Amino acid sequence: MTFNELQKNYWQKDTAVSKLTIDSDMLIREVKRNKDAFESSVFWRDFREVAVGLIMAGVFLRGAFKPENNIWIAGSLVVTAISMLYVAAFFVIDRHLQRKKEARHTDPLLACVESSLMQVNHQIWLLKNVLWWYLLPPGVGIALVFIAVDVDLFKVLPAKLVLPGCLSGTLFVVLIFVGVYWLNQYVVRKGLMPRREELESLMKSIANGGDVRQS
Amino acid sequence: METIFKQWFGEHKGLLYRVVRAYGNTAADQDDLFQEICLQLWLSIPRFEGKAKVSTWIYRVALNTALVWNRGEKNRRKHRDRFITFAPQQQRNDSQPSQEIIERLYEAVRKLPKVDTSVVLMHLDGLGYDEMAQILGISESNVGVKLNRAKKQLAQLLGGLIDDV
């Protein structure tokens, strides 16, 4: 059989296509539901990230203005609150900028794959650098709070009582930070890097064999 | 918007059916991909300016979705009752020998590299090089190169069914 025969006599006469019956009203309802679910998941993801930052900032600020706290503790709590606000703002701005660059499924295939790849690269960059923009700012603030509180405690309590508390508290925070960092690097290794490789090979396979058409 | 969607869907459901069957390996995959394509098609309606043919537009949306579709993310969609079945078993009941050849063809097309699958699909559906170039965003000569390569690979996968490639 020739390719043309296969195309004309079989592919284009596939009876399964003509027998397809789909309730279009039901389909539209499902599409709308998927659209709402998608938009709501994006909204709540952003909301969660920002809300956590704002709530934490509020908690630290509230603590800062308690009359029993000295200037060092109050100052370190304010620094921590500011760092929380910085992280929340970073999320909002980054999401806003990235949304503008999102892949459009109406673009030519090459452009669509390219923007998907750019998004994945950005995600990798974000997670690889999570220490600098997510962990370090509040980390510095929390470290300052610990130092200020510990100095205060050392003035009124014996060292053998304060030291274990200081060390275990510090260890606990460090472990949480290491855990968050490890989890982010795990996502990069297991989820994002294979996805990047997949998109890169897709891009190569679209573009190779000739020149790229401008559109 | 609903009227446009219904009209597009009614006229081009065959195109969607073929894309979904060519890119989805299992019935669940096909169902997920179908819903994703429908969602992207719905979202694309406001951007359609009528500069391209509707079929070219739908092809572009469907293939873009299929190509960058991330199976890992598909679980965000809750599985409900399926309103369309893409599984080949249903068609086999037709007891037409041609159905068997079509199933073999789908099986072979699914084994091609993703981009080659799209080129072969468009070619089988009778799209010209210019339309394929528009959809893919590459030159017509590149389309030709890809199509020849894909046809040869397809012939190999079909094990002697095609003899003129």
Chai-1 contact restraints between the chains, C-beta under 6 A:
chainA,res_idxA,chainB,res_idxB,connection_type,confidence,min_distance_angstrom,max_distance_angstrom,comment,restraint_id
A,T2,B,D164,contact,1.0,0.0,6.0,A-B,restraint_1
A,F3,B,I162,contact,1.0,0.0,6.0,A-B,restraint_2
A,F3,B,D164,contact,1.0,0.0,6.0,A-B,restraint_3
A,F3,B,V165,contact,1.0,0.0,6.0,A-B,restraint_4
A,Q7,B,L124,contact,1.0,0.0,6.0,A-B,restraint_5
A,Y10,B,S98,contact,1.0,0.0,6.0,A-B,restraint_6
A,Y10,B,I101,contact,1.0,0.0,6.0,A-B,restraint_7
A,Y10,B,I102,contact,1.0,0.0,6.0,A-B,restraint_8
A,W11,B,L124,contact,1.0,0.0,6.0,A-B,restraint_9
A,D14,B,I102,contact,1.0,0.0,6.0,A-B,restraint_10
A,A16,B,Q91,contact,1.0,0.0,6.0,A-B,restraint_11
A,V17,B,G14,contact,1.0,0.0,6.0,A-B,restraint_12
A,V17,B,Y17,contact,1.0,0.0,6.0,A-B,restraint_13
A,L20,B,K13,contact,1.0,0.0,6.0,A-B,restraint_14
A,I22,B,I84,contact,1.0,0.0,6.0,A-B,restraint_15
A,S24,B,K6,contact,1.0,0.0,6.0,A-B,restraint_16
A,S24,B,F9,contact,1.0,0.0,6.0,A-B,restraint_17
A,M26,B,F83,contact,1.0,0.0,6.0,A-B,restraint_18
A,I28,B,E2,contact,1.0,0.0,6.0,A-B,restraint_19
A,V31,B,C38,contact,1.0,0.0,6.0,A-B,restraint_20
A,V31,B,L39,contact,1.0,0.0,6.0,A-B,restraint_21
A,V31,B,W42,contact,1.0,0.0,6.0,A-B,restraint_22
A,N34,B,L39,contact,1.0,0.0,6.0,A-B,restraint_23
A,K35,B,L39,contact,1.0,0.0,6.0,A-B,restraint_24
A,H105,B,Q40,contact,1.0,0.0,6.0,A-B,restraint_25
A,H105,B,V61,contact,1.0,0.0,6.0,A-B,restraint_26
A,H105,B,N64,contact,1.0,0.0,6.0,A-B,restraint_27
A,H105,B,T65,contact,1.0,0.0,6.0,A-B,restraint_28
A,T106,B,S44,contact,1.0,0.0,6.0,A-B,restraint_29
A,T106,B,R47,contact,1.0,0.0,6.0,A-B,restraint_30
A,T106,B,V61,contact,1.0,0.0,6.0,A-B,restraint_31
A,P108,B,G137,contact,1.0,0.0,6.0,A-B,restraint_32
A,L109,B,N64,contact,1.0,0.0,6.0,A-B,restraint_33
A,L109,B,L136,contact,1.0,0.0,6.0,A-B,restraint_34
A,L109,B,G137,contact,1.0,0.0,6.0,A-B,restraint_35
A,L110,B,G137,contact,1.0,0.0,6.0,A-B,restraint_36
A,A111,B,G137,contact,1.0,0.0,6.0,A-B,restraint_37
A,C112,B,N64,contact,1.0,0.0,6.0,A-B,restraint_38
A,S116,B,V68,contact,1.0,0.0,6.0,A-B,restraint_39
A,S205,B,P113,contact,1.0,0.0,6.0,A-B,restraint_40
A,S205,B,V115,contact,1.0,0.0,6.0,A-B,restraint_41
A,I206,B,V115,contact,1.0,0.0,6.0,A-B,restraint_42
A,G209,B,N142,contact,1.0,0.0,6.0,A-B,restraint_43
A,G209,B,V145,contact,1.0,0.0,6.0,A-B,restraint_44
A,G209,B,K146,contact,1.0,0.0,6.0,A-B,restraint_45
A,G210,B,S139,contact,1.0,0.0,6.0,A-B,restraint_46
A,G210,B,S141,contact,1.0,0.0,6.0,A-B,restraint_47
A,G210,B,N142,contact,1.0,0.0,6.0,A-B,restraint_48
A,G210,B,V145,contact,1.0,0.0,6.0,A-B,restraint_49
A,D211,B,S139,contact,1.0,0.0,6.0,A-B,restraint_50
A,V212,B,I138,contact,1.0,0.0,6.0,A-B,restraint_51
A,R213,B,A133,contact,1.0,0.0,6.0,A-B,restraint_52
A,R213,B,G137,contact,1.0,0.0,6.0,A-B,restraint_53
A,R213,B,I138,contact,1.0,0.0,6.0,A-B,restraint_54
A,R213,B,S139,contact,1.0,0.0,6.0,A-B,restraint_55
A,S215,B,G137,contact,1.0,0.0,6.0,A-B,restraint_56
